[in-house]
Structure formats: C-alpha cells, structure tokens
Amino acid sequence: MFDDCMKQILIEFNKTSNITIDYLTDKLSNHSKDDIKYRLRRLREKGMIRRRPNVIDMRRVFYRLATLEEYYASNSSLSDFELRLFEEISNIKKGN
C-alpha cells in the first residue's frame, strides 16, 4: 500500500506545493528515479496528486497535491486508512 518512498513523497508535498521529479530525486537520494516515478504514477492513479504542465518547459510537469474535492471525486472506493491519510495531509497543508 504506502511504502517508505511514497510516504516521503507525500511529506515533500507538505513542504512545497509544486514538485518536479528532479526535485524529488534530489530530496530522496536513497530512492532511484524509477522508484520515484512509479510512486508518483501510483499516487496519481489513487487521485492523491495531479499533474500540472510547466508552461516554461512543456517537456516537464509539476505535481501538486489534489484538493479534497478532486480526491473524493476520483475515488469512490477508498479504504479508511487512505481517507484518513489524505485528510491528515490536507489539514497539515492548510495549517490546521
């Protein structure tokens, strides 16, 4: 489900709102770039993060944490753990 790499990625989203793969590769040096890409894809599939185009360099994308509304809209069958984790991350992000 959520391994150490995925948790560290979510922690980085609490520090900054727009993240690139290169940023994560620098911050999570103990994980390979392929591992990070895979975890980002899984988080996107779960609806926890969204892609945003980089208008300066269209070959690259930014990732951002999905809003609660976006998250609920994309996931109808979530486990209680996933819901609590995402709500906790969202509350930390808002400063609550």
C-alpha positions as CSV (number, residue, x, y, z in Angstrom):
1,M,0.0,0.0,0.0
2,F,2.0,3.0,1.2
3,D,5.7,2.3,1.5
4,D,8.5,4.5,2.8
5,C,9.2,6.1,-0.5
6,M,5.5,7.1,-1.0
7,K,5.3,8.5,2.5
8,Q,8.4,10.6,1.9
9,I,7.0,11.9,-1.3
10,L,3.8,13.0,0.5
11,I,5.9,14.7,3.2
12,E,7.7,16.7,0.5
13,F,4.3,17.9,-0.7
14,N,3.7,19.4,2.7
15,K,6.9,21.4,2.3
16,T,6.2,22.8,-1.2
17,S,3.2,22.9,-3.4
18,N,4.6,22.2,-6.9
19,I,7.1,19.4,-7.2
20,T,9.1,18.0,-10.1
21,I,10.6,14.6,-10.5
22,D,14.1,16.2,-10.4
23,Y,13.3,17.9,-7.1
24,L,12.2,14.6,-5.6
25,T,15.2,12.8,-6.9
26,D,17.4,15.3,-5.1
27,K,15.5,15.2,-1.9
28,L,15.0,11.4,-1.8
29,S,18.5,10.4,-2.8
30,N,18.2,6.9,-1.2
31,H,15.5,6.1,-3.8
32,S,16.1,5.7,-7.6
33,K,14.4,7.9,-10.1
34,D,12.4,5.0,-11.5
35,D,11.1,4.2,-8.0
36,I,10.0,7.8,-7.6
37,K,8.3,7.9,-11.0
38,Y,6.5,4.7,-10.1
39,R,5.3,6.0,-6.8
40,L,4.1,9.3,-8.5
41,R,2.2,7.3,-11.0
42,R,0.5,5.3,-8.2
43,L,-0.4,8.4,-6.3
44,R,-1.9,9.9,-9.5
45,E,-3.9,6.7,-10.1
46,K,-5.2,7.0,-6.5
47,G,-6.1,10.6,-7.1
48,M,-3.9,12.0,-4.4
49,I,-1.8,14.2,-6.7
50,R,-2.4,16.0,-10.0
51,R,-0.2,16.9,-12.9
52,R,0.2,20.5,-14.0
53,P,2.1,21.5,-17.1
54,N,5.2,23.5,-16.9
55,V,4.5,26.4,-19.2
56,I,8.1,27.4,-19.4
57,D,9.3,24.0,-20.4
58,M,6.5,21.9,-21.8
59,R,8.6,18.7,-21.7
60,R,8.3,18.7,-17.9
61,V,5.4,18.7,-15.5
62,F,4.8,19.8,-12.0
63,Y,2.9,17.7,-9.5
64,R,0.6,19.1,-6.8
65,L,-1.5,17.7,-4.1
66,A,-5.1,17.2,-5.1
67,T,-7.8,19.1,-3.3
68,L,-10.2,17.1,-1.1
69,E,-13.0,17.7,-3.7
70,E,-10.8,16.4,-6.5
71,Y,-9.7,13.4,-4.4
72,Y,-13.3,12.4,-3.4
73,A,-14.5,12.9,-7.0
74,S,-11.8,10.5,-8.3
75,N,-12.2,7.8,-5.7
76,S,-15.4,6.1,-4.7
77,S,-13.9,3.0,-3.1
78,L,-11.2,4.2,-0.7
79,S,-10.0,2.4,2.4
80,D,-10.4,4.2,5.8
81,F,-6.6,4.4,6.0
82,E,-6.3,6.2,2.7
83,L,-9.1,8.7,3.6
84,R,-7.5,9.4,7.0
85,L,-4.0,9.8,5.5
86,F,-5.2,12.2,2.8
87,E,-7.3,14.3,5.1
88,E,-4.4,14.5,7.6
89,I,-2.0,15.6,4.8
90,S,-4.6,18.2,3.6
91,N,-5.1,19.6,7.1
92,I,-1.3,19.9,7.6
93,K,-1.0,21.7,4.3
94,K,-3.7,24.2,5.3
95,G,-2.0,24.8,8.7
96,N,-4.8,23.3,10.8
